[in-house]
């Protein structure tokens, strides 16, 4: 499909270009294409997350990082062939694993047989949530979602503390040196 | 048929914008190319929605358009002020 081809082109651009700003922009483009592919595959919620996090927030964060470093990529110390071979090997194994998948969207796939019929039949009367996806995420897997939210909240607090602490420490040290 | 032709034309547009993002000598070429890719993706979503007989994709396309505008503004603001938040810093204006 044409979108996937363009994603491959963007990936090679990311690999080959030395200008880090272009790499950041291409990363955002890649995320937008990925989100479009996900919408075409009917995974609308995942696509929305990809568009907002991948194309939005991470591009902004990368630009913020770029402000702290140089724009041009540093030359590698030495080139080694082993990581390329490992990556190709892992990719080949993953592609081999997809051969055992059932065809896309088939109703007889194992994932549609286990608990999905019960969710579809009973979720409204059991949880009073009209959207089945929301019912599964927020009610049937409520503890799982609570754990995920806790992890993200903790990470956010940690980052905030790191950034804040560094700035306050620098300011205190500066004032002490100024006084002495 | 009409929608299929529009989808193919939009794919060609996105491909050309990606080429500009990779070639583009200046920052603004690349920013504009990224914005064009976002716009193309929004339009492509709308067209694909009508192509598959599900016009409710239009809502998602509108949200994408919003994200695209915010992202472009963020990039341009970064290049105007050098950082995201503290515009009143004054130590480096237009980089």
Interface residues (C-beta under 8 A of the other chain):
Chain A: X2 X3 X6 X9 X10 X13 X17 X21 X22 X25 X26 X28 X29 X32 X33 X35 X36 X39 X40 X44 X47 X48 X51 X52 X55 X56 X59 X60 X63 X64 X67
Chain B: X11 X14 X15 X17 X18 X21 X22 X24 X27 X30 X31 X33 X34 X37 X38 X41 X44 X45 X48 X57 X60 X63 X64 X67 X68 X70 X71 X74 X75 X78 X82 X83 X84
